[in-house]
Amino acid sequence: MGTRIARSAGDRQQDMQYFVVMIDYGRRGREAVVDPEITRREVVSRIVSGEYSNISFIHEIAGCRVEDVTEEILAEAAIPEIDDAGADLQANRFDYLRDLRKHEPV
């Protein structure tokens, strides 16, 4: 019969959490970037900056759990398209109104 060792909460190590980013270099092969110090925010930041590109997948590993978070992180890193047509239309309208006032009889 085996002996059980009771551990207090202070004795337990926290589960390690890290991200694996697989980058595809085409003919030159693939590279898995694994750094336990990198947070999710840092992964997103590196995608936005262009440091990580041609990503095959991103896995989040926490304890014994592995989850594919590629779509989530790529969606977070997507830079929203800002439609500047609305600002131009408003500026054009102000210019038009200013021009009309210039030509009003005094």
C-alpha positions, 0 to 999 in steps of 0.5 A: 500500500502506497503512502500519501503525502499531504501537501499544503497549498503553499507547497504546490507549484502553480501550473505553468502557462505558456504559448507556442507560436509555430511560424512557417518559413516555407521551403526553409522549414518551420520554427516553434517559438516557445518562451515561458516569459511571453504573455498573451498580450506580448504574442499579440503585440509581436503579431501586430509589429510584424515580428511574427508572420506566416503563423501556422498555429498558436497553442496555449499550454496551461498545466496539462491542457493544450488549447489551439488559440490561433483564431482568437489571438489573430482576431485580437491582433487584427488592426481595425480598418478605419473608414475615413470617408465619413471624415472627408464628407464632413470636411467637404460639407464644412468647406461647402458651407464656408464657400456659400457664406463667402458669396452671400450679399452683405 
